[in-house]
Amino acid sequence: MNKLAQDIYDILKVELSEITSKMILEEKCKKIGKCSDSVAREDMKRLVPLILSPVLLFGGEKRAKTIREKLTVMAEPL
């Protein structure tokens, strides 16, 4: 897991369980043709909406909003 993937995982883990967070991250990275070792900031635009769908399902609207805000900040160019 690279630094970006670890940061995404850490954000998810605050609101969801460790297992659920890892599963969501790994599955959604795979869906965009990446793995957690190769995901890059440029992938965030495609990755964030994919992550938010199961977050909404497993965590509810409030948690999804919190995670969306944090991931959106991460996705912004430096």
Backbone as a ProteinNet text record, in pm:
[ID]
protein_1_A
[PRIMARY]
MNKLAQDIYDILKVELSEITSKMILEEKCKKIGKCSDSVAREDMKRLVPLILSPVLLFGGEKRAKTIREKLTVMAEPL
[TERTIARY]
85.7	0	90.4	71.1	153.9	99.2	165.8	130	-11.7	-48.8	-183.4	-289.4	-268.6	-364.3	-373	-260.1	-260.3	-339.9	-325.3	-400.8	-550.7	-588.4	-730.8	-782.2	-706	-743.6	-761.1	-670	-678.3	-805	-843.7	-967.5	-1088.2	-1090.1	-1201.9	-1210.9	-1095.7	-1088.9	-1145.8	-1140.3	-1196	-1347.9	-1411.3	-1557.5	-1612	-1530.3	-1573.5	-1475.3	-1505.7	-1412.7	-1289	-1183.8	-1059.8	-1082.3	-1155.4	-1180.5	-1261.5	-1367.2	-1450.8	-1371.2	-1290.5	-1208.9	-1111.7	-1043.5	-946.7	-1016.5	-1129.4	-1204.6	-1250.4	-1305.1	-1351.4	-1234.8	-1125.9	-1010.9	-954.9	-931.8	-874.4	-967.1	-1095.4	-1191.7	-1205.3	-1211	-1230.7	-1104	-987.1	-862.6	-860.5	-899.2	-901.7	-997.7	-1108.6	-1209.8	-1156.9	-1060.9	-1002.8	-872.5	-844.3	-726.6	-597.1	-607	-488.8	-489.1	-380.7	-377.3	-338.8	-346.5	-318.6	-171.8	-88.4	52.6	77	-17.5	6	-94.3	-191.8	-289.6	-218.6	-260.1	-195.1	-299.5	-252.6	-342.3	-431.1	-377.3	-455.1	-575.2	-570.9	-679.2	-793.8	-772.1	-871	-1005.4	-1003.7	-1129.7	-1220.6	-1161.7	-1240.1	-1263.6	-1169.5	-1174.1	-1273.1	-1277.5	-1361.3	-1508.8	-1571.6	-1712.9	-1735.1	-1639.9	-1652.1	-1643.3	-1558.2	-1543.7	-1668.9	-1728	-1839.8	-1966.4	-1986.4	-2106.2	-2115.9	-2014.2	-2023.8	-2013.6	-1946.6	-1940.2	-2081	-2156.6	-2295.3	-2375.7	-2355.6	-2427.3	-2390.4	-2261.5	-2215.7	-2212.2	-2193.5	-2173.8	-2283.5	-2366.1	-2472.4	-2429.1	-2526.8	-2507.3	-2408.1	-2415.7	-2327.2	-2180.5	-2153.3	-2015.5	-1967	-2055.5	-2018.5	-1982.4	-2056.4	-2028.3	-1892.3	-1865.7	-1738.7	-1622.3	-1635	-1529.6	-1514.1	-1625.1	-1618.4	-1541.7	-1568.3	-1499.2	-1348.9	-1310.3	-1167.8	-1098.1	-1165.2	-1105.5	-1098.4	-1194.7	-1193.5	-1073.7	-1044.3	-927.4	-799.4	-794.2	-677.5	-658.7	-768.5	-764	-719.3	-725.3	-688.4	-539.6	-504.5	-362.2	-285.3	-160.7	-77	-32.2
-117.3	0	123.8	210.8	331.8	438.5	551.6	657.5	709.3	732.8	782.6	681.6	556.4	452.2	441.2	452.6	447.8	564.9	682.3	799.2	779.8	725.4	697.3	595.7	489.7	386.1	444.6	530.7	591.9	675.5	746	825.6	733	627.1	532.8	464.3	428.5	352.2	429.9	561.8	642.9	625.8	611	604.6	461.9	370.9	233.3	137	9.2	-88.7	-103.5	-158.8	-179.8	-273.1	-380.3	-478.1	-415.7	-344.4	-279.6	-175.3	-98.7	5.4	-54.9	-159.5	-224.8	-286.7	-350.7	-413.9	-309.4	-199.1	-92.9	-37.6	-6.6	51.6	-43.6	-167.8	-264.7	-287.1	-304.3	-331.9	-213.6	-94.6	23.4	59.6	35.3	53.8	-42.8	-166.1	-267.5	-226.5	-165.9	-125.9	-20.5	61.1	160.9	109.9	-18.9	-78.8	-55.2	-27.3	-2.4	-98.1	-96	-164	-58.5	-95.6	3.7	45.3	-24.7	14	114.8	125.1	210.5	325	335.1	443.2	578	677.3	808.6	918.7	1036.5	1150.7	1174.9	1149.2	1168.1	1073.5	964.7	866.2	905.2	1003.2	1037.4	1079.5	1148.1	1194.6	1076.2	966.5	846.3	759.8	760.8	671.7	716.7	845.5	896.5	858.5	880.9	841.7	691.8	610.9	466.1	427.6	495.8	468.7	510.4	621.5	676.4	591	518.5	435.3	331.1	246.6	152.7	219.9	333.6	406.3	448.8	497.3	536.6	415.4	303.5	180.9	130.9	123.3	66.8	167.7	295.5	393.6	497.5	511.4	610.3	744.7	833.2	961.1	1052.3	1057.8	1146.1	1105.7	976.9	929.5	948.6	923.6	941.5	1087.2	1179	1321.5	1358.5	1309.5	1336.4	1283	1160.1	1098.4	1171.6	1207.3	1279.7	1410.3	1483.3	1610.5	1589.5	1489.5	1462.4	1415.8	1327.7	1277.6	1385.6	1476.7	1586.6	1677	1704.5	1785.2	1713.8	1582.7	1505.2	1507.2	1512.7	1505.9	1636.4	1745.6	1874.4	1877.7	1942.9	1951.5	2030.7	1994.7	2063.4	2198.6
0	0	0	-100.4	-104.3	-8.1	0.4	96	73.1	-53.4	-83.3	-40.8	-75.8	-36.9	115.1	183.4	329.7	387.2	328.7	374.7	353.1	238	210.5	311.3	332	427.8	568	609	741.9	756.6	651.3	654.5	666.7	588.2	593	728.3	781.8	907.5	1026.1	1021	1130.1	1137.7	1021.2	1015.8	1001.7	949.6	925	991.6	986.9	1044.6	956.8	1015.3	940.3	821.5	843.8	737.9	624.6	659.4	558.3	481.2	551.1	486.9	386.6	425.9	337.4	216.6	241.1	133.1	30.5	77.6	-12.1	-92.8	-27.1	-95.4	-200.7	-164.2	-257.7	-377.3	-350.9	-457.8	-553.5	-500.9	-586.6	-662.9	-604.9	-680.1	-798.3	-771.8	-876.7	-989.6	-951.2	-1049.3	-1147	-1103.6	-1195.1	-1257.3	-1237.8	-1299.6	-1224.2	-1097.5	-1014.2	-896.4	-821.9	-693.4	-589.8	-464.6	-360.6	-359.5	-431.6	-442.7	-554.2	-648	-764.6	-781.3	-692.1	-703	-685.2	-765.5	-764.4	-748.2	-715.3	-695	-817.4	-937	-1060.1	-1066.8	-992.9	-992.5	-899.5	-815.1	-712.2	-770.9	-884.3	-944.8	-979.1	-1023.8	-1055.3	-932.1	-840.4	-725	-617.4	-589.5	-480.1	-496.9	-614	-626.1	-606.7	-651.3	-633.1	-486.3	-412.4	-269.4	-193.2	-233.1	-156.1	-162.6	-269	-280.3	-168.2	-147.2	-34.9	101.7	108.7	236.3	276.4	181.5	208.7	255	189.2	224	363.6	392.7	520.3	634.9	603	709.2	722.9	619.9	626.3	568.6	556.7	490.7	562.8	694.1	770.4	753.9	765.5	749.9	606.4	510	369.2	341.4	400.1	380.3	441	560.4	626.8	544.3	497.1	417.2	284.5	220.6	93.3	108.3	215.5	237.8	254.2	330.5	353.2	225.5	149.9	26	-79.1	-81.2	-177.5	-153.2	-28	6.7	-39.1	-18.2	-60.2	-211.2	-284.6	-431.1	-495.5	-420.2	-476.3	-507.8	-620.2	-655.2	-550.8	-533.3	-434.5	-484
[MASK]
++++++++++++++++++++++++++++++++++++++++++++++++++++++++++++++++++++++++++++++

